[in-house]
Structures are given as structure tokens and as C-alpha cells.
Amino acid sequence: MPPWRPSFHALLLATAGHGTVEVDFEAKICRPGTLLWIRPGQALQLGSNGLAASVVTFDGRLAGDHWPDQPESPTRWQLEGEDEDAVISEFAQLAVDCDRHRAGPLAAELLRHQLTVLLLRIALLAGRPPAHGAEARTFARFRRRLESGHPRSRRVEDYADEMGCSVRTLTRASLAVTGRTAKQVVDDRVALEARRLLACTPMSVAEVGRYLGFPEPTNFGRFFHREVGISPGHFRAEASPDNHAAIPEQRRPPD
């Protein structure tokens, strides 16, 4: 199955077998007890392997403050013991409630409550306290702006101006959190979006380049080769988009 981009959050809990799930072109090795968080818009590829899993999908607005949507947040856990039992139980209860209670405000509130409990358990599992300090806060603001702004600008100066700080401040914050400069963080994000679009959409290479701010295909090709190591056409051929699968619709919760 070729990569596709879900429009919703997904929690995938491996329940039996072994295999890999590719998220944003990185293979995640899974075995019973592996829990993955897949964000909207990420490139997801499910391999044809012996892995069995349960999946919970939800709109990010339902997560509230229990699930901060930060690119640097943990995305994989290997559950064991009581933690694994508790999360399995929450997955199972959500499945039961989805089947038994399909309509009405009480049913909707019950499902929201069940999801909140599951997300709280996962937040406790993360074992990574929120980043503190001025540099961490600056980088978090930078990443939020970059998520929406990367198709419009690859200039660190533009993000610094929007935030009312200097390029040096953004670079110092980026180095402190990621070990990479602000410019490298921007280029990483643009290259990732280019790979997502090439692998998951029918857009031509030139259209992908223009969407990401490269009027000339040759400039986009040079950028992509520098960041990814191969040409856009070669990358697309390896991703096999000719067999592009339709993205399944998420089931809507009852009103």
C-alpha cells in the first residue's frame, strides 16, 4: 500500500505479530504493546506484514490540553505491565462504547470522556516534562509559525520579524532544542512537505515546487536533491504513487 495522509489524529496500538509502520518515511518497528501517535497530514504507510493493531482516530479539537500538538512531542511508546493493560482496556472500552452508543449528546459526552482518559494515560507515559525556559518557548512559537508558514517562506528573517525577535535568537533557540540551526529547521520542514506531496498526491514535481515557493523547477530540484539526496522524480518513483489509495473517511462521533 502506498503512503497516504490521514486528515485526523490516530493512535495505533499493536496487539499481535511483528512488523513496521512507516510514518513520514521513517520505519517504526512494532510488536505487541507498541503505541504510535500519527498526526494529521503525516505520510502513513502500512506494510503488508503480520502486524495486528487496534486504532483510535479523533479530531485534534477533542484532545484539548491533554494532547499538545507539538512536532517534538513523543510519537512512540513501548508499553509493558500495568501501563499496557490500562491502555488496552481504554482502547477496548472506546470500541465498545462506539458500537453501543451511536447518537445523542450523552453518547458524545461519554466518548469524549473515554478519549480524555486515554490521552491522560498516554500523557503520563511520555515521561518527558514540557520544555521550559525562554529558548524552549521561543522554539515552540517558531515551530507553530513554521507549520503554517513553510509554503510561503523559507527565510528565517521572515519568521523572526513575525515573532518580533532576531535571527540570532531563533537560531540559538533551535540549536538548544534540536541541535540544528533555524535555517536547517526550516529546510527540514520544507523537504518533509515536499516528500509528503510527492508520495501522497498526484501533483506534478513542478506543482509541488511552486506550492513550496520555488517558481523554477530546477531550483526545487536542486533544493530537494541537497536535502533528500535524490531527485524529486526518483523519490516519487520509489514511493510508487501510481497505485495511490483513497484516504478512508473518519467516522464522525455522534452529536
N, C-alpha and C positions, 0 to 999 in steps of 0.2 A: 504494500500500500504506500503510495507516495505521500510526502508531507502535506498537511493541511493546517489551517489556522482556526481554532475554535474561537467563538466570539464571547465565551464565558469562562469563568474560573472552573477548574476541575481538580478534584482530589482523587487520586488513583491509589488504591490500596491493593498490593499484590497479595493474593490469598493462597496460591498454589503454583508449583512449577518454577522455572527459572527462565529469564530472558532479558531483553533490553527494550527500553522505550527511549526514543530519540527526541530530545527537547532542544529546540534551537540548535540542531546539528551536533549535539553532544549526547552520546550514548549513556543512559542511566541504567546500570546493572540492577536488576530487580530479582528478588526472591521473596518467599513468604515473609510478611512483615514490613516490606519496603513501602513507604508512603511518599508520593510525589505530589507537588503542587504545580499545576500548569496554569499559566496566566492567559488572559485573552490576548490573541494576536501572536502568541508564540507558535513556532513551527513545530508541529507534533507529528511523529511518525511511529506507528505501532507495527513492530515487526511480526512476521509470521513465525512465532515461536510457541513454546509450550507454556507460556505465562497465562495464568488466570487472575483476574483482578475485579474488585468492586470499584465503582466510580460514582462520586457525588459531584454534580455540576450546580453552579449557582451564579447569580448576578453579583458582582462585587459590591453593589449597594446594600446587599443583605448582610454583609460582613461587619459593617460598622467599624468601630475602633479596634475590633478584635483581630483584624487581619490587615495590617498596614501594607499597602501596595507599593513596596519599595524594591527596586531591582536587585539590591544587595541582600534581601531577606533570604533565609534558608529555603530551599526548594526540595530537599530530600532528607528523609529520616529512615533509619532502620529500627523499627520498633521491636521491643522484647518484653517478656514478662507481663506485669500488670498494665504497663502502658499499651502494649499491643492488644491485650484483652479488652481494655477500655475503649480504644479506638474502633476495634472490630465491633464491639457492642453498639457504639454510636452509629456506625455505618448501617448495621443491621436494623436498628430502630428507625432510622430515617427511611430505609426501604419499606419497612412495614407500614409506617405512617403515610408514606406517599401512596401506597396501594389502598389503604383503608380509608383515608380522609382526602377526598379529591376536590371538595368545593366548600366555600363558605369562609367567613372571616376567622372563625375559631380554628379551622383546619390550617389556614395560612399562618396564624399565630403559632400554632403548635410546630409547624415545620420550621419557622424562623427560630423558635426556641431550640429545637433539636440541632439546627445548624450552628447556632451560637455556642451551644455546649461543646459540639465537636471542635469548633475553631478555638475555643478556650483551652481545650485539652492539647491541641496542636501547639498553641502559643506557649504553653507550659513545657512542651517537649523541646522547643527550639534551643533552649539553653544559651541564648545569645541576647543579653540585655540590649535595649535600644541604644544606639550610638549617642554619646553626649559630647559636649564641648562645641566651641564655635566652629571649628573646621568641619566636624561631622554634620552640624546643622546647615552650614553653607553648602556642603556637598549634596545633602538631601534636597535642598532647594534647587541646586543646579541640575540634578538628575530629573526632577519633576519637570523643569522647563525644557530640558533636552528631550524628554519623551514626546512632548507636543511640538517642539520646535525644530527637530532634526531635519524634516523635509524642507524647511525654509532657510536654514543657515547652518554652515559648518564652521563659522567663525566664533572663537571663544570670546572675542571682543563684544559680539552682539549679546551673548548671554550675560557677560559682566555688566554691560550697560543696562540691561533689563533689571538686573539684581541690584544695581547701584553699588558695585564693588569693582575692584581692579582685576585684570587678568592674572596678576601675581597671586591675588587672594584665591581665585578659583583653582589655579594650578597647585598652590600649597595645600588646599583642602583635598583636591583629587589625589595628590601624592600621599597624603596622610591616610586616606581611607582605602585607596585601591593600589597604590604604588605606581600609578600611571599619571601622566600629565593631563591637564584638562583637554588639550587638543587630542591626545590619544583616546581619551574617553569619548569625545565627540566622534572621532573617526571610527572607533569601535562600534558605536551605536548606529552610525550610517551604514557601515559594512554589514552589520547584522540585519538591518532592514532590507538592504539590497538582496541578501541571501534569502530572506523570507519571501520577498516578492518574486524573485526568480524561481524559487522552488514551488511556490504555492499559488501563483496566479498565472493567467495567460498573457500578462503584459509582456511586450517585447523588451529586449535589452535596452533599446533607445528610450522606450517609455519609462522603464524603471529609472534610468539615468535622469531623465527630465523631472520625474517626480521627486527625486532626491537632490535636485538643484544643479544637475550637470547638463547644460544646453547641448554640449557636443558629446556624442557617444564615445569618441576617442578619449576624452578626459575621464569619463566614467570608467571606461575600460582600464585605463592606467591606474586610477584610484583603486578599483576592485582588485586588480592583479597585485598591487602593492600590499593591500590589506589581507587578502584571502590566499594569495599565492597561485591562483589560476585565473583564466579569463572568465568573464560572465557566461559566455556561451558554453565553455567546458563545464562550469559549475552546473548550469541548467541541464546539460546532457546527463550528468551524473545523478541529478535529482529526479530524472525521468518524469517531467511534468506532463508528458503526453497522456499519461494514464491518470490524470488528476481526478481525485474522488470528490464527490459533493460533500460539503460540510453538513453534518446532521443538525437538525434543529434541536435546541434545548427545550425540554419540556418546561412549560411555564407553571409556576406554583399557583395554586388556587387563590382567587382574590378574597 
